[in-house]
Amino acid sequence: MTIEVAPATPRLTVINVPKSCDVLAKMLRDQILDGTIPDGTMLPAERELVEQTGLSRGSVREGLRILEAEGFIKTRSGRYGGSSVTRPSSAMVSEQINLFARVNGIPLSSIVQARVAVEPMLARLAALNRNGQDLERLAKISQRIVAAYDDVPTYLDENVNWHCALAQAGHNELLHTFTVSISKLIREATALKNMASPAVRTEVIRAHAKIEAAIIARDPELAEQRMLKHVLAYAAHTQKLMAQSD
């Protein structure tokens, strides 16, 4: 008696094969990040990259375009043009965070939560790491905030500058870059009614002065406490206004 055995059914899943341009971009990106290709180095011309990689000219061009969009290279056209390696700047990274929040519709409440989580630590770092230039920068911005009290748009711009300057005083480039990005997002949200009412502007100026005093005194605990109180008050005010607008 012959027993028929059913053929085995292979278990397969979708295989995602990366595009050749993405593979090229990753190869070059990894070498830029690990220092194999130093900052300022001119990459081979497109024709040479085609010969070295075996990719089409279109794939090579698209791979370079990806790296340029990410800020890893700068490309110039013309007889003496080409692609040179450059590391992404903090401004570019900040803008990418800003774009991410916009494209994904990150709500203001989440942005404010991020601020509450980060800025008290920034105040602590500022108290520990600030130098004379940092204090001078904060003092000048505080003066401009007071001078712009009745000019709300300018007041709001200077308020953003103050928070960014405080982050800079902490001398942590990553946190400073993040703060710049969320500060811009929060600035755009100040179109909400009464977000910068006279009472709020007065309280902000007072809070800033107290935080600055703690930073000048090199008191990290007090600076952190005062900043936490400041950003929590802002968060509560924002939540109240958002509830009223619903």
C-alpha positions in Angstrom: 0.0 0.0 0.0 1.4 3.3 -1.1 1.0 6.3 1.3 0.9 9.6 -0.3 2.7 12.3 1.6 1.3 15.8 1.1 4.0 18.3 0.0 5.3 20.5 2.7 4.1 24.1 2.5 7.0 26.5 3.1 6.4 29.3 5.6 7.4 32.4 3.9 7.2 36.1 4.8 7.5 39.2 2.7 11.2 39.9 2.0 11.9 43.6 1.9 14.9 44.3 -0.2 16.4 47.7 0.4 16.8 50.1 -2.6 20.3 50.3 -4.0 20.3 54.1 -3.3 19.5 53.4 0.4 22.3 50.9 0.6 24.8 53.3 -0.9 23.6 56.1 1.4 24.0 53.8 4.5 27.5 52.7 3.4 28.7 56.3 3.1 26.8 57.5 6.2 28.4 54.8 8.3 31.9 55.7 7.1 31.3 59.4 7.8 30.0 58.7 11.3 32.9 56.5 12.3 35.5 58.9 10.9 36.6 56.8 7.9 35.6 59.6 5.7 36.6 62.8 7.5 34.7 66.1 7.5 35.6 68.1 4.5 36.5 65.2 2.3 35.4 65.4 -1.3 33.5 62.2 -2.4 34.4 60.6 -5.7 32.5 62.0 -8.7 29.2 60.3 -9.7 30.9 58.5 -12.6 33.5 57.0 -10.2 30.9 56.0 -7.7 29.0 54.2 -10.5 32.2 52.3 -11.5 33.1 51.4 -7.9 29.6 50.2 -6.8 28.2 48.9 -10.0 25.0 50.9 -9.4 23.2 52.9 -12.0 23.9 56.7 -12.2 20.3 57.3 -11.1 20.8 55.2 -7.9 24.1 56.9 -7.1 22.5 60.3 -7.6 19.6 59.4 -5.4 21.9 58.1 -2.7 23.8 61.3 -2.6 20.6 63.3 -2.5 19.6 61.3 0.6 22.8 62.2 2.3 22.5 65.8 1.4 19.0 66.0 2.8 20.3 64.5 6.0 23.1 67.0 6.2 26.0 64.7 5.7 27.2 66.2 2.5 27.0 69.4 0.5 26.8 69.2 -3.2 27.8 71.9 -5.7 27.1 71.8 -9.4 29.4 73.0 -12.2 32.9 72.3 -13.4 34.5 72.5 -10.0 31.5 71.1 -8.2 31.1 67.8 -6.3 30.0 66.4 -3.0 31.9 67.2 0.2 31.4 65.7 3.6 29.9 67.8 6.4 28.5 66.8 9.7 24.9 67.8 10.5 24.7 71.0 12.5 22.7 71.4 15.7 20.4 73.8 13.8 19.6 71.2 11.2 18.9 68.6 13.9 16.7 71.0 15.7 14.8 71.7 12.5 14.4 67.9 11.9 12.8 67.5 15.4 10.5 70.5 14.6 9.5 68.9 11.3 8.9 65.6 13.0 6.5 67.1 15.5 4.6 69.0 12.7 4.4 66.1 10.3 3.2 63.7 12.9 0.8 66.1 14.5 2.4 65.9 18.0 -0.1 67.7 20.3 0.9 70.8 22.3 0.2 68.8 25.5 3.0 66.3 24.6 5.4 69.2 23.8 4.7 70.8 27.1 5.3 67.5 28.9 8.7 67.2 27.2 9.5 70.7 28.4 8.5 69.8 32.0 10.7 66.7 31.8 13.8 68.5 30.4 14.0 72.1 31.5 14.4 71.6 35.3 17.5 69.5 34.6 18.7 72.2 32.2 18.5 74.7 35.0 20.5 72.4 37.3 23.1 72.0 34.6 23.3 75.7 34.1 23.9 76.3 37.8 26.7 73.8 37.7 28.3 74.6 34.4 27.6 78.3 33.5 30.4 80.8 32.9 30.5 84.5 32.7 29.4 84.7 29.1 26.4 82.6 29.9 25.3 84.9 32.7 25.8 88.0 30.6 23.8 86.5 27.8 20.9 85.6 30.1 21.0 89.0 31.8 20.8 90.9 28.4 17.9 88.8 27.2 16.1 89.4 30.5 16.5 93.1 30.0 15.1 92.8 26.5 12.1 90.8 27.8 11.3 93.6 30.3 11.7 96.3 27.6 9.4 94.4 25.3 6.7 93.9 27.9 4.0 95.8 25.9 5.3 94.4 22.5 3.9 90.9 22.9 5.4 89.3 19.7 8.9 90.6 20.6 8.3 89.6 24.2 7.5 86.1 23.2 10.5 85.8 20.9 12.8 87.0 23.7 11.2 84.5 26.0 12.2 81.7 23.6 15.7 83.2 23.5 15.9 83.1 27.3 15.0 79.4 27.5 17.5 78.6 24.7 20.2 80.6 26.4 19.6 78.8 29.7 19.9 75.5 27.9 23.2 76.7 26.3 24.5 77.6 29.8 24.1 73.9 30.7 26.8 73.1 28.1 25.0 69.9 27.0 24.8 70.3 23.2 22.2 67.5 22.8 19.8 69.0 25.4 20.4 72.5 24.0 19.4 71.3 20.5 16.3 69.6 21.8 15.3 72.7 23.8 15.7 75.0 20.7 13.4 72.7 18.7 10.6 72.5 21.3 10.9 76.2 22.2 10.1 77.0 18.6 7.0 74.8 18.7 5.8 76.3 21.9 6.4 79.8 20.5 4.1 79.0 17.6 1.4 77.8 20.1 1.3 81.2 21.9 -1.4 82.3 19.4 -3.8 80.8 21.9 -5.9 83.4 23.6 -4.4 84.9 26.8 -1.3 82.7 26.5 0.7 85.8 27.2 -1.7 88.0 29.1 -0.2 90.9 31.2 -0.5 88.7 34.4 1.3 85.8 32.7 4.1 88.1 31.4 4.6 89.6 34.8 4.8 86.2 36.4 7.2 84.9 33.8 9.6 87.8 34.4 9.5 87.1 38.1 10.1 83.4 37.6 13.0 84.0 35.3 14.7 86.4 37.8 14.5 83.8 40.6 15.9 81.1 38.3 18.7 83.3 37.2 19.5 84.1 40.9 19.9 80.4 41.7 22.1 79.9 38.6 24.3 82.9 39.6 24.6 81.4 43.1 25.6 78.0 41.7 22.7 76.4 43.5 21.6 73.5 41.3 18.9 72.2 43.6 17.2 75.6 43.9 17.6 76.3 40.2 16.0 73.0 39.4 13.1 73.5 41.9 12.4 77.0 40.6 12.4 75.9 37.0 10.1 73.0 37.7 7.7 75.4 39.4 7.9 77.7 36.4 7.2 75.1 33.7 4.5 73.4 35.8 2.7 76.7 36.0 3.0 77.1 32.3 1.7 73.6 31.7 -1.3 74.2 34.0 -2.0 77.5 32.2 -1.8 75.9 28.8 -4.1 73.0 29.8 -6.6 75.5 31.1 -6.6 77.5 27.8 -6.8 74.4 25.7 -9.8 73.2 27.7 -11.5 76.5 27.2 -11.0 76.4 23.5 -12.5 72.9 23.1 
